[in-house]
Amino acid sequence: MALTKQQIKQLRALANPLNPLVQIGKNDVTDNVVKQADETIEKRELIKCQVLDGAGVDAKEAAQALADKLGAEVVQVIGNRAVLYRRSHRDDVEHIRLVRE
């Protein structure tokens, strides 16, 4: 599912006030990080990740690796932070209504 420019703009605006909930450290993208990110993105659909200084990868590489393992989309990468989006499969979650072009 590729996001359109309008949808990316919408998701970037929604992600702006969020705090990073997933931190990637010196062990890079481990199974525990993927598990934590999967649980979090399933509850929220939109998460912000932070790559710590000691990590062996930069934010762009880490975001792409995490997105590939989660089946998510990278919305944006700025500095050491990245925003990921994936529609939740749960019914008890308030879904983000994406704009359509």
C-alpha positions as CSV (number, residue, x, y, z in Angstrom):
1,M,0.0,0.0,0.0
2,A,1.8,3.1,-1.2
3,L,0.8,6.4,0.4
4,T,-0.1,9.4,-1.7
5,K,1.4,12.8,-1.1
6,Q,-1.9,14.0,0.5
7,Q,-1.9,11.0,2.9
8,I,1.7,11.5,3.8
9,K,1.0,15.2,4.5
10,Q,-2.0,14.2,6.7
11,L,0.0,11.6,8.6
12,R,2.9,13.9,9.2
13,A,0.6,16.5,10.7
14,L,-0.9,13.8,13.0
15,A,2.5,12.5,14.0
16,N,3.9,16.0,14.9
17,P,2.8,16.0,18.6
18,L,3.6,12.3,19.2
19,N,6.5,11.3,21.5
20,P,8.8,8.4,20.3
21,L,7.4,5.1,21.7
22,V,10.0,2.8,20.1
23,Q,13.7,3.3,20.7
24,I,16.4,1.6,18.5
25,G,19.6,1.2,20.4
26,K,23.1,-0.3,19.8
27,N,21.7,-3.7,18.9
28,D,19.8,-2.1,15.9
29,V,16.5,-3.6,14.9
30,T,16.2,-6.7,17.1
31,D,13.2,-9.1,17.5
32,N,12.3,-7.4,20.7
33,V,12.1,-4.0,19.0
34,V,10.0,-5.5,16.2
35,K,7.7,-7.1,18.7
36,Q,7.3,-3.9,20.7
37,A,6.7,-1.8,17.6
38,D,4.2,-4.4,16.3
39,E,2.2,-4.2,19.5
40,T,2.3,-0.4,19.6
41,I,1.5,0.2,15.9
42,E,-1.5,-2.3,16.3
43,K,-2.9,-0.1,19.0
44,R,-2.2,3.3,17.5
45,E,-1.6,2.9,13.7
46,L,0.9,5.7,13.8
47,I,4.1,5.6,15.8
48,K,7.3,7.6,16.1
49,C,10.6,5.8,16.5
50,Q,13.9,7.2,17.8
51,V,17.3,5.9,16.9
52,L,19.7,6.4,19.8
53,D,23.3,7.7,19.3
54,G,25.0,4.3,19.9
55,A,23.1,2.5,17.1
56,G,25.0,1.1,14.2
57,V,22.4,2.3,11.7
58,D,21.0,5.7,10.9
59,A,17.3,6.6,11.2
60,K,16.5,6.0,7.5
61,E,18.0,2.5,7.5
62,A,16.3,1.6,10.8
63,A,12.9,2.9,9.7
64,Q,13.0,1.0,6.4
65,A,14.1,-2.2,8.2
66,L,11.4,-1.9,10.8
67,A,8.8,-1.0,8.2
68,D,9.7,-4.1,6.1
69,K,9.4,-6.4,9.1
70,L,6.1,-4.8,10.2
71,G,4.5,-4.4,6.8
72,A,4.2,-0.7,7.5
73,E,4.9,2.5,5.5
74,V,7.6,5.0,6.4
75,V,5.9,8.4,6.6
76,Q,8.9,10.5,7.3
77,V,12.4,10.5,8.7
78,I,13.8,13.7,10.3
79,G,17.1,13.6,12.2
80,N,17.2,10.5,14.4
81,R,13.4,10.0,14.4
82,A,11.1,8.2,12.0
83,V,7.3,7.9,11.7
84,L,5.7,4.7,10.6
85,Y,2.0,3.9,9.7
86,R,0.1,0.7,9.4
87,R,-3.6,0.2,9.5
88,S,-4.6,-1.8,12.6
89,H,-6.5,-5.1,12.3
90,R,-8.2,-4.5,15.6
91,D,-11.8,-3.4,15.8
92,D,-11.5,-1.7,19.2
93,V,-9.0,0.9,17.8
94,E,-10.1,4.2,16.4
95,H,-8.8,4.0,12.8
96,I,-7.2,7.0,11.1
97,R,-9.3,8.0,8.1
98,L,-6.9,8.7,5.3
99,V,-7.8,11.3,2.7
100,R,-8.3,10.1,-0.9
101,E,-7.1,11.8,-4.0
